[in-house]
Amino acid sequence: MSAILSVNQVSKTYASGHRALDHVDLEINRGEIFALLGPNGAGKTTLISIVCGIVTPSTGTILVGGHDAIRHPREARSLIGLVPQELAVDMFSTVASSLRFSRGLFGKAPDAAHIERVLTELSLWDKRDAQIRELSGGMKRRVLIAKALAHQPEILFLDEPTAGVDVSLRRDMWKLIGSLRESGTTIILTTHYIEEAEEMADRVGVIDKGRLLLVEEKATLMKKLGKREMDVSLVEPMAAIPAELAEWHLSLEDEGHRLRYVFDAQAERTGIPSLLRKLGELGIAFKDLDTSKSSLEDIFVDLVEKR
């Protein structure tokens, strides 16, 4: 699969001495959905701003669709649609004219059918003649998304697109992302709603303190780093875990009513049969067993805490 975006050794150090990005290497494949995860201040927005030409990197090179984003920013930027975190629109413009203006900024010929299609997909067609200042916060967020799509970009950046928005917009957003992906648009998103990344993304990157900790196929990441848990519900509560169970590194939960065992589901030996035998030998009766696997959020938190 060919890369539509290549980031090579990109760093950003501000005049204050703060290093926001530290030699980031990243390739985004054409047509994929890539989720960039990280805590606040990790460098997500800085990286997006550099790729979009808003911030100048201290070091490194960026290729967007084969165009050098630093030497030829206009050509590179014309391939990118950006939905920023902050509302940045002309509040006195109408919805439709705002999209037409955005399209014209990128040298695209007028296309009323495309504008109508985007507004319809984002439930904005009925508001096309309304001034943006008259809209609700959720509707203004929809306008930002529509503006980013007005010039039919090949890459769409969504920086925390559903933070603080209503359920209806979130549903419309993911429906639109699905249709864009089917049409070949490459989508890069940052989000605090990790379950959305788990649902939608093909690959996941985790960034913290300006460094890209990993980039993996989502399924590979879940398989490689995901753990499984087994909860053993006890018939009688336990005050402490017997020394004979030390090798399983159990934890006591629910005021002594439940034993929790964390294990690697991919390991040749999980330790479950021997644990259950040992419980029987010790006369520890249980009434139920329940297993669950790690979510992407569990993996993310674990990676950042280790970092």
C-alpha positions as CSV (number, residue, x, y, z in Angstrom):
1,M,0.0,0.0,0.0
2,S,1.4,3.4,-1.0
3,A,2.0,6.2,1.5
4,I,0.2,9.4,1.0
5,L,1.9,11.1,3.9
6,S,5.5,10.7,5.1
7,V,6.9,12.4,8.2
8,N,10.6,12.0,8.6
9,Q,12.6,13.0,11.7
10,V,10.2,15.9,12.5
11,S,11.0,17.9,15.7
12,K,9.6,21.1,17.1
13,T,11.4,23.1,19.8
14,Y,9.8,26.5,20.8
15,A,11.8,29.6,21.8
16,S,11.0,28.8,25.5
17,G,13.0,25.6,25.1
18,H,9.9,23.3,25.2
19,R,10.3,20.4,22.8
20,A,6.8,19.6,21.6
21,L,7.9,16.9,19.1
22,D,11.1,14.8,19.2
23,H,12.2,13.2,15.9
24,V,8.9,11.8,14.8
25,D,8.8,9.3,11.9
26,L,5.4,8.3,10.5
27,E,3.9,7.0,7.3
28,I,0.2,7.1,6.5
29,N,-1.1,4.8,3.9
30,R,-3.5,6.0,1.2
31,G,-7.1,5.3,2.1
32,E,-6.6,4.2,5.7
33,I,-8.1,5.5,8.9
34,F,-5.3,6.3,11.4
35,A,-5.9,7.2,15.0
36,L,-3.3,9.2,16.9
37,L,-3.7,8.8,20.6
38,G,-2.0,10.6,23.4
39,P,-2.7,12.5,26.6
40,N,-3.1,16.3,26.6
41,G,0.1,18.0,25.7
42,A,1.6,14.9,24.0
43,G,2.2,16.6,20.7
44,K,-0.8,15.5,18.7
45,T,-2.0,19.0,17.6
46,T,1.6,20.2,17.0
47,L,2.2,17.3,14.6
48,I,-1.1,18.0,12.7
49,S,-0.3,21.8,12.6
50,I,3.1,21.1,11.1
51,V,1.8,18.8,8.4
52,C,-0.9,21.4,7.6
53,G,1.7,24.2,7.4
54,I,0.4,26.2,10.4
55,V,3.6,25.6,12.4
56,T,7.1,25.4,11.1
57,P,9.1,22.4,12.2
58,S,12.6,22.8,13.7
59,T,13.9,19.7,11.9
60,G,12.7,17.1,9.5
61,T,10.9,16.7,6.2
62,I,7.2,16.1,5.2
63,L,5.8,14.7,2.0
64,V,2.1,15.0,1.2
65,G,1.1,13.2,-1.9
66,G,4.6,13.5,-3.1
67,H,4.8,17.3,-2.4
68,D,7.4,18.7,0.0
69,A,5.1,20.4,2.5
70,I,7.9,22.8,3.6
71,R,9.2,23.9,0.2
72,H,5.9,23.7,-1.6
73,P,3.2,24.3,1.1
74,R,0.4,25.4,-1.2
75,E,0.5,22.2,-3.3
76,A,0.7,20.0,-0.2
77,R,-2.0,21.9,1.7
78,S,-4.4,21.6,-1.2
79,L,-4.6,17.9,-0.6
80,I,-5.5,18.3,3.1
81,G,-8.8,19.1,4.9
82,L,-8.4,20.1,8.5
83,V,-11.1,20.1,11.2
84,P,-9.4,21.9,14.2
85,Q,-10.4,21.7,17.8
86,E,-11.3,25.4,18.0
87,L,-14.2,27.1,16.3
88,A,-12.6,29.4,13.7
89,V,-15.2,30.6,11.2
90,D,-16.6,33.9,10.1
91,M,-19.7,34.1,12.3
92,F,-21.5,36.5,10.0
93,S,-21.1,34.4,6.9
94,T,-23.9,32.0,5.8
95,V,-23.2,28.3,5.9
96,A,-23.3,27.8,2.2
97,S,-21.2,30.9,1.3
98,S,-18.6,29.8,3.9
99,L,-18.1,26.5,2.1
100,R,-18.0,28.2,-1.3
101,F,-15.3,30.5,0.0
102,S,-13.2,27.6,1.5
103,R,-13.4,25.8,-1.8
104,G,-12.3,28.9,-3.7
105,L,-9.3,29.4,-1.4
106,F,-7.9,26.1,-2.8
107,G,-8.5,27.2,-6.4
108,K,-11.3,24.7,-7.0
109,A,-14.0,25.6,-9.5
110,P,-17.6,26.1,-8.1
111,D,-19.5,22.9,-7.6
112,A,-23.0,23.4,-6.2
113,A,-23.7,19.6,-6.3
114,H,-20.7,18.8,-4.0
115,I,-21.6,21.6,-1.6
116,E,-25.1,20.3,-1.4
117,R,-24.0,16.8,-0.9
118,V,-21.6,17.7,2.0
119,L,-24.2,19.9,3.7
120,T,-26.9,17.2,3.4
121,E,-24.6,14.5,4.8
122,L,-23.9,16.7,7.8
123,S,-27.6,17.6,8.3
124,L,-26.9,21.3,7.4
125,W,-28.8,21.7,4.1
126,D,-31.7,23.3,5.9
127,K,-29.3,25.7,7.5
128,R,-27.5,26.7,4.3
129,D,-28.7,30.3,4.3
130,A,-28.4,30.9,8.0
131,Q,-25.6,32.9,9.4
132,I,-23.1,30.8,11.4
133,R,-23.5,32.9,14.5
134,E,-27.2,31.8,14.7
135,L,-26.3,28.1,15.0
136,S,-25.9,26.0,18.0
137,G,-22.4,24.8,19.1
138,G,-23.0,21.4,17.6
139,M,-24.1,22.9,14.3
140,K,-21.0,25.1,14.2
141,R,-18.9,22.0,14.6
142,R,-20.7,20.5,11.6
143,V,-19.9,23.6,9.6
144,L,-16.1,23.2,10.4
145,I,-16.3,19.6,9.1
146,A,-18.2,20.7,6.0
147,K,-15.6,23.5,5.3
148,A,-12.8,21.0,5.6
149,L,-14.5,18.8,2.9
150,A,-15.4,21.7,0.6
151,H,-12.4,21.4,-1.7
152,Q,-12.5,17.5,-1.8
153,P,-9.2,16.8,0.0
154,E,-7.4,13.5,-0.3
155,I,-6.4,13.6,3.4
156,L,-8.8,14.7,6.2
157,F,-7.4,15.6,9.6
158,L,-9.9,15.5,12.5
159,D,-8.4,17.0,15.7
160,E,-10.6,15.9,18.6
161,P,-13.7,16.1,16.2
162,T,-16.3,14.8,18.7
163,A,-15.0,16.4,21.9
164,G,-18.0,18.1,23.6
165,V,-20.5,17.4,20.9
166,D,-23.9,15.7,21.1
167,V,-24.6,12.1,20.4
168,S,-26.4,12.9,17.1
169,L,-23.4,14.7,15.7
170,R,-21.0,12.0,16.8
171,R,-23.2,9.4,15.0
172,D,-23.3,11.6,11.8
173,M,-19.6,12.1,12.0
174,W,-18.8,8.4,12.0
175,K,-21.3,7.7,9.3
176,L,-19.6,10.4,7.2
177,I,-16.1,9.0,8.0
178,G,-17.3,5.6,6.8
179,S,-18.5,7.0,3.5
180,L,-15.3,9.1,3.0
181,R,-13.2,6.0,3.6
182,E,-15.2,4.1,1.0
183,S,-14.5,6.9,-1.5
184,G,-10.7,6.6,-0.8
185,T,-10.2,9.6,1.5
186,T,-7.4,9.1,4.0
187,I,-8.5,10.0,7.5
188,I,-6.2,10.9,10.5
189,L,-7.9,11.6,13.8
190,T,-7.0,12.4,17.3
191,T,-9.5,11.6,19.9
192,H,-10.1,11.2,23.7
193,Y,-12.9,8.7,22.9
194,I,-10.7,5.7,22.5
195,E,-13.6,3.4,21.9
196,E,-14.1,5.4,18.6
197,A,-10.5,4.7,17.6
198,E,-11.1,1.0,18.5
199,E,-14.2,0.9,16.4
200,M,-13.0,2.8,13.3
201,A,-9.2,2.8,12.9
202,D,-7.1,0.5,10.8
203,R,-3.9,1.5,12.6
204,V,-3.1,3.2,15.9
205,G,-0.2,5.5,16.9
206,V,0.5,6.4,20.5
207,I,2.4,9.6,21.2
208,D,3.5,11.0,24.6
209,K,5.8,13.9,25.5
210,G,6.6,14.5,21.8
211,R,7.7,11.0,21.0
212,L,5.9,8.4,19.0
213,L,5.9,5.4,21.2
214,L,4.5,2.9,18.7
215,V,2.5,2.5,15.4
216,E,0.7,-0.7,14.9
217,E,-2.2,-2.3,13.1
218,K,-5.0,-2.1,15.5
219,A,-5.7,-5.9,15.4
220,T,-1.9,-6.6,15.9
221,L,-1.7,-4.2,18.8
222,M,-4.7,-5.7,20.5
223,K,-3.2,-9.2,20.1
224,K,0.3,-8.3,21.0
225,L,-0.3,-6.0,24.1
226,G,-3.8,-7.0,25.1
227,K,-4.2,-9.0,28.3
228,R,-7.0,-11.1,29.5
229,E,-8.5,-11.1,33.0
230,M,-10.3,-13.9,34.8
231,D,-12.5,-13.1,37.8
232,V,-13.2,-15.9,40.2
233,S,-16.3,-15.2,42.3
234,L,-15.8,-16.9,45.7
235,V,-18.5,-18.6,47.8
236,E,-17.0,-17.3,50.9
237,P,-15.1,-13.9,51.2
238,M,-11.4,-14.1,51.7
239,A,-9.4,-11.9,54.1
240,A,-6.1,-12.4,52.3
241,I,-4.6,-14.4,49.4
242,P,-2.9,-17.6,50.7
243,A,0.8,-17.9,50.1
244,E,0.2,-21.0,48.1
245,L,-1.3,-18.9,45.3
246,A,1.6,-16.4,45.1
247,E,2.9,-17.7,41.7
248,W,-0.3,-16.5,40.0
249,H,0.1,-12.9,41.3
250,L,-3.6,-12.6,42.0
251,S,-5.4,-9.5,43.4
252,L,-8.3,-9.6,45.8
253,E,-11.3,-7.5,44.7
254,D,-14.8,-6.6,45.9
255,E,-14.1,-6.8,49.6
256,G,-12.7,-10.3,49.3
257,H,-15.5,-11.8,47.3
258,R,-13.5,-12.0,44.0
259,L,-10.0,-13.1,42.9
260,R,-8.6,-11.5,39.7
261,Y,-6.0,-13.2,37.6
262,V,-4.4,-11.3,34.7
263,F,-2.7,-13.4,32.0
264,D,-1.4,-13.4,28.5
265,A,-4.0,-15.1,26.2
266,Q,-1.3,-15.7,23.6
267,A,1.0,-17.6,25.9
268,E,1.4,-21.3,25.4
269,R,0.4,-21.9,29.1
270,T,-2.1,-19.5,30.6
271,G,-1.9,-20.9,34.1
272,I,-5.6,-21.2,34.4
273,P,-5.9,-25.1,34.8
274,S,-3.2,-25.2,37.5
275,L,-4.8,-22.2,39.3
276,L,-8.2,-23.9,39.4
277,R,-6.6,-27.2,40.6
278,K,-4.8,-25.3,43.4
279,L,-8.0,-23.6,44.5
280,G,-9.6,-27.1,44.8
281,E,-6.7,-28.4,46.8
282,L,-6.9,-25.5,49.2
283,G,-10.7,-26.0,49.6
284,I,-11.5,-22.5,48.1
285,A,-14.9,-22.8,46.6
286,F,-16.0,-20.5,43.8
287,K,-19.4,-20.1,42.1
288,D,-18.6,-18.3,38.9
289,L,-15.7,-17.6,36.4
290,D,-15.7,-14.6,34.1
291,T,-13.0,-13.7,31.5
292,S,-12.6,-10.4,29.6
293,K,-9.9,-8.9,27.3
294,S,-8.1,-5.6,27.4
295,S,-9.6,-2.7,25.5
296,L,-7.6,-0.3,23.4
297,E,-8.0,2.2,26.3
298,D,-6.4,-0.3,28.7
299,I,-3.4,-0.7,26.4
300,F,-3.1,3.1,25.9
301,V,-3.1,3.8,29.6
302,D,-0.6,1.0,30.3
303,L,1.8,2.3,27.5
304,V,1.7,5.9,28.8
305,E,2.1,4.9,32.4
306,K,5.2,2.8,31.5
307,R,6.5,5.7,29.5
